[in-house]
């Protein structure tokens, strides 16, 4: 049987292929000699801070008790609960008729004192001239001088008394010394009140604060002056910055420690009693700060509940396995209890294809501020 040229060529190719597949590899060649690319990361310590969110209640920075400095009958009480008050706005008035009469009476007394003073001064001036011309005795001069000085003192006393009466008259109008919101009204129109009696309470709106309670596990991880973010859902989804101004040293009735946050900027829409979510930065304990975290894919599970990671020598790029003890999984990665040191370089991807003493082509992963890894 004769072979055609095409059949002969096909038989030749098949024979060459079979001979190549059966050829032995170069002496000393191993799979670990293949330089594979691998993602690596330098081991670092845990981030120094975390965050926690707590619930709190807004409060006025100061509750101002509004009262008159004089007593009398209320003539006008134009305020209502919930009303916003501007600084200098009239809160209430007391009937000023009695104070007007006292002012007029004192004005008349002052006018009489002025007349007596002028008469005493004229008499003293006349006696002084007579004394200097040897036409009056020293005792007459002394007597007129004493009357003059007494009239002068009486005049000054009446001037101060009139000033006080005018001041008392001005006290019949009660004005707000700061801006705020009326929270309570405790009297009615035409009611008789006394000096110092609280007629209303106003929440100072020039600044706002938020009160919350934190557990004992958290209170030592915050400090006065720490920045906080306050979110009041009733006012929208934009958080308002604030700072911790007070941290209680004793727990309250709910076994939490009272903490006060003061908003950096006043917000006229923040009213006392609003529910707020407060996000606080928490400093980590010394133990937490010394804990290492690595990506979970960098840890290889072995039989017998053992775990290992692959360490790369940065000088030679050669990897070797190392047993480690693992803890819990967190948002920062898998906790490593022992077996690793900060600064060592581990393989984080492609670990299942590695062999001991294998050289790799490392590609560095960068750790972000969130604890996650991103390719550089």
C-alpha positions in Angstrom: 0.0 0.0 0.0 1.5 3.4 -1.0 1.3 6.5 1.2 0.2 9.7 -0.4 2.5 12.8 0.4 -0.3 14.3 2.7 -0.6 11.1 4.8 3.2 10.9 5.1 3.4 14.5 6.4 0.6 13.9 9.0 2.4 10.7 10.3 5.6 12.7 10.6 3.9 15.4 12.8 2.3 12.9 15.1 5.6 11.1 15.6 7.4 14.3 16.5 4.7 15.3 19.0 4.9 11.9 20.8 8.6 12.1 21.0 8.5 15.6 22.5 5.9 14.6 25.2 8.0 11.8 26.3 11.2 13.8 26.6 12.5 14.2 30.2 12.6 17.7 31.9 15.9 19.4 32.5 17.8 17.9 35.5 17.1 19.7 38.9 13.9 21.5 37.6 11.2 21.8 40.3 7.8 23.6 40.4 9.1 25.9 43.1 11.6 27.3 40.6 8.7 29.0 38.8 8.7 32.7 39.9 5.0 33.4 40.4 3.5 36.9 41.0 1.9 37.3 44.4 0.3 40.1 46.4 2.2 40.9 49.6 1.6 43.3 52.5 3.7 44.6 55.4 2.2 43.7 58.8 1.2 46.7 60.8 -0.4 47.3 64.2 -4.0 48.0 64.8 -5.4 51.4 64.1 -5.2 53.7 67.2 -8.8 54.6 67.2 -12.3 53.3 66.5 -15.8 54.7 66.7 -19.0 54.0 68.6 -22.4 55.5 68.2 -24.6 56.3 71.2 -28.1 57.8 71.7 -28.5 61.0 73.6 -31.0 63.9 74.2 -30.5 67.5 73.3 -30.5 70.0 76.1 -30.3 73.8 76.4 -26.8 74.9 77.4 -28.5 77.0 80.1 -32.0 77.2 81.5 -32.6 80.8 82.3 -35.2 81.6 85.0 -36.8 84.9 84.1 -37.9 87.2 87.0 -38.4 90.8 87.9 -36.2 92.7 90.2 -39.3 94.5 91.6 -42.7 93.3 92.7 -46.1 94.5 91.6 -49.0 93.6 89.4 -48.3 92.1 85.9 -49.6 94.4 83.3 -48.5 92.6 80.2 -47.3 89.0 79.6 -47.0 88.5 75.8 -44.9 85.3 75.8 -46.1 81.8 75.2 -44.4 78.4 75.6 -42.3 77.5 72.6 -42.0 81.1 71.5 -38.5 82.1 70.2 -37.2 85.2 72.0 -34.6 87.6 70.7 -32.0 89.3 72.9 -33.5 92.5 74.3 -37.1 91.5 73.5 -39.7 92.4 76.1 -40.8 89.4 78.2 -43.3 91.1 80.5 -44.3 94.4 82.2 -45.2 95.3 85.8 -47.7 98.1 86.4 -45.4 101.1 86.8 -47.9 103.5 88.4 -46.6 103.2 91.9 -43.0 103.6 90.7 -44.0 106.7 88.6 -45.4 108.3 91.8 -42.3 107.5 93.7 -40.2 109.1 90.9 -42.4 112.3 91.0 -42.2 112.5 94.8 -38.5 112.1 94.7 -38.2 114.8 92.0 -40.1 117.2 94.3 -37.9 116.3 97.2 -34.8 116.9 95.1 -36.1 120.3 94.0 -36.6 121.3 97.7 -33.1 120.0 98.5 -31.7 122.1 95.7 -33.4 125.2 97.0 -32.1 124.7 100.5 -28.6 124.1 99.2 -28.7 127.3 97.1 -29.9 129.3 100.2 -27.3 127.7 102.4 -24.5 128.4 99.9 -25.6 132.1 99.5 -25.6 132.5 103.3 -22.2 130.9 103.6 -20.7 133.1 100.9 -22.1 136.2 102.6 -20.7 135.2 106.0 -17.4 134.5 104.4 -17.2 138.0 103.0 -18.2 139.5 106.4 -15.6 137.4 108.2 -12.9 138.5 105.8 -13.8 142.2 106.4 -13.9 141.6 110.2 -17.6 142.2 110.3 -18.6 138.6 111.4 -17.3 136.3 114.0 -15.6 133.0 113.4 -18.5 131.1 115.1 -21.0 132.7 112.7 -18.9 131.6 109.8 -18.6 128.1 111.2 -22.3 127.8 111.7 -23.2 128.9 108.1 -20.5 126.6 106.7 -22.0 123.6 108.6 -25.4 124.4 107.2 -24.0 124.7 103.7 -22.2 121.4 103.9 -25.3 119.7 105.3 -27.5 121.0 102.5 -24.9 119.9 100.0 -24.9 116.4 101.4 -28.7 116.3 101.4 -28.8 117.4 97.8 -26.4 114.6 96.7 -28.4 112.0 98.7 -31.6 113.1 97.0 -29.9 112.9 93.5 -28.9 109.3 94.3 -32.4 108.5 95.6 -34.0 109.8 92.4 -31.5 107.7 90.3 -32.6 104.7 92.3 -36.2 105.4 91.8 -35.7 105.8 88.0 -33.8 102.5 88.1 -36.7 100.8 89.9 -39.1 102.3 87.4 -37.0 100.7 84.6 -37.1 97.3 86.3 -40.9 97.2 85.6 -40.0 96.1 82.1 -38.4 92.6 81.8 -36.2 92.1 78.8 -34.4 88.9 77.6 -30.6 89.1 78.1 -30.0 86.4 75.5 -31.8 84.7 72.7 -33.7 81.5 73.5 -37.0 79.6 73.5 -39.6 79.9 76.2 -40.0 76.5 77.9 -42.4 77.3 80.8 -44.7 80.2 81.8 -45.6 80.1 85.5 -47.8 83.2 86.0 -50.8 84.9 84.3 -51.6 88.4 83.3 -52.6 90.8 86.2 -51.2 88.4 88.8 -49.4 90.0 91.8 -45.7 88.9 91.8 -42.8 89.5 94.1 -39.2 90.5 93.3 -37.2 87.4 92.3 -40.3 85.2 91.6 -39.8 83.1 88.5 -42.4 84.0 85.9 -41.0 81.9 83.0 -38.1 79.7 82.0 -36.1 80.1 78.8 -33.7 77.7 77.1 -30.7 79.6 75.9 -30.4 79.0 72.2 -27.0 80.7 71.7 -25.5 77.2 72.0 -26.8 73.7 72.3 -25.6 70.5 74.0 -26.3 66.8 74.0 -26.4 64.6 77.0 -25.7 60.9 76.8 -24.4 58.0 78.9 -21.5 55.7 78.1 -20.6 52.4 79.7 -17.6 51.8 81.9 -15.8 50.0 79.1 -15.9 53.2 77.0 -15.5 56.1 79.5 -11.7 55.7 79.8 -11.3 55.7 76.0 -12.7 59.3 75.5 -11.4 62.6 76.7 -12.6 66.2 77.0 -12.1 68.1 73.8 -12.6 65.0 71.6 -14.5 65.7 68.4 -18.0 64.2 68.1 -20.6 64.0 65.3 -24.2 64.6 66.3 -27.0 63.5 64.0 -30.6 64.5 64.7 -32.8 62.7 62.2 -35.7 65.1 62.7 -33.5 67.9 61.3 -32.1 66.0 58.3 -29.2 63.6 57.6 -26.3 66.1 58.0 -24.3 65.5 61.2 -23.3 68.5 63.3 -19.8 68.6 64.8 -19.3 69.1 68.5 -16.8 68.5 71.3 -16.9 66.6 74.5 -17.1 69.2 77.3 -17.9 67.1 80.4 -17.3 63.5 81.4 -18.8 62.3 84.7 -16.7 60.6 87.3 -19.6 58.7 88.8 -22.3 56.6 87.0 -25.9 57.7 87.1 -28.9 55.6 87.8 -28.5 53.6 84.6 -25.0 52.6 85.4 -23.5 54.7 82.7 -21.3 57.7 82.9 -22.8 61.0 81.9 -21.1 62.8 79.0 -21.9 66.2 77.5 -21.3 67.3 73.9 -21.5 70.9 73.0 -22.3 71.8 69.4 -19.6 73.9 67.7 -22.2 76.2 66.1 -25.6 77.1 67.4 -28.6 75.8 65.5 -31.9 77.6 66.0 -33.8 74.4 65.1 -32.3 72.3 67.9 -34.8 72.2 70.7 -34.4 70.5 74.1 -35.6 66.9 74.2 -34.7 65.9 70.6 -33.2 62.4 70.2 -29.7 62.4 68.7 -27.2 59.8 67.6 -23.7 60.7 68.7 -20.6 59.1 67.1 -17.5 59.2 69.3 -13.9 58.4 68.4 -12.6 55.8 70.9 -9.0 55.5 71.8 -7.9 51.8 71.9 -6.4 50.2 74.9 -2.7 49.3 75.0 -3.6 45.7 74.5 -5.7 46.5 71.5 -3.1 48.8 70.0 -0.5 46.0 70.2 -2.7 43.5 68.4 -2.0 42.7 64.8 -4.7 42.2 62.1 -4.2 40.7 58.6 -6.5 40.0 55.7 -8.4 36.8 56.2 -7.3 35.5 52.8 -3.6 35.7 54.0 -4.2 32.9 56.6 -4.3 29.3 55.5 -6.2 26.7 57.5 -4.5 23.4 58.3 -5.6 20.2 59.9 -5.9 20.1 63.6 -7.3 23.7 63.8 -3.9 25.1 62.9 -3.2 28.1 60.8 -0.3 29.4 58.9 0.8 32.4 56.9 3.5 32.8 54.2 6.4 35.1 55.2 8.5 36.7 52.4 12.1 37.6 52.9 12.3 41.1 51.5 15.9 40.7 50.4 15.5 37.5 48.4 11.7 37.4 47.8 11.7 33.8 49.0 8.6 32.7 51.0 8.3 30.2 53.8 5.3 29.1 55.9 4.9 30.0 59.6 2.3 28.8 62.1 0.2 31.5 63.8 -2.5 31.7 66.4 -5.6 33.5 65.3 -8.3 35.4 67.2 -11.5 36.9 66.1 -12.6 38.4 62.7 -13.1 42.2 62.9 -13.7 45.0 60.4 -9.9 45.5 60.3 -9.2 41.9 59.5 -8.4 38.6 61.2 -6.7 39.0 64.6 -3.3 37.4 65.0 -2.5 36.5 68.6 1.0 35.2 68.0 3.4 34.2 65.3 3.8 37.5 63.6 5.8 40.7 64.3 5.0 44.2 63.0 7.0 45.0 59.9 7.1 41.5 58.5 5.9 40.9 55.0 3.3 38.3 54.3 1.6 37.0 51.1 -2.1 37.9 51.0 -3.1 36.4 47.7 -2.2 33.3 45.9 -1.0 31.4 49.0 -2.5 28.0 47.9 0.0 27.8 45.0 3.1 28.5 47.1 5.9 26.0 48.0 8.5 26.4 50.8 11.6 28.3 49.7 9.8 29.4 46.5 10.8 32.8 45.0 7.9 35.1 44.1 7.5 38.3 42.2 5.9 40.5 44.9 3.3 43.1 44.3 2.8 45.3 47.3 -0.7 46.0 48.8 -1.2 49.3 50.7 -3.1 49.4 54.0 -5.8 52.1 54.1 -7.0 54.1 57.1 -10.0 51.8 57.3 -7.9 48.7 57.8 -8.6 47.4 54.3 -6.0 46.7 51.7 -5.8 48.3 48.3 -3.3 47.7 45.5 -0.7 50.4 45.2 
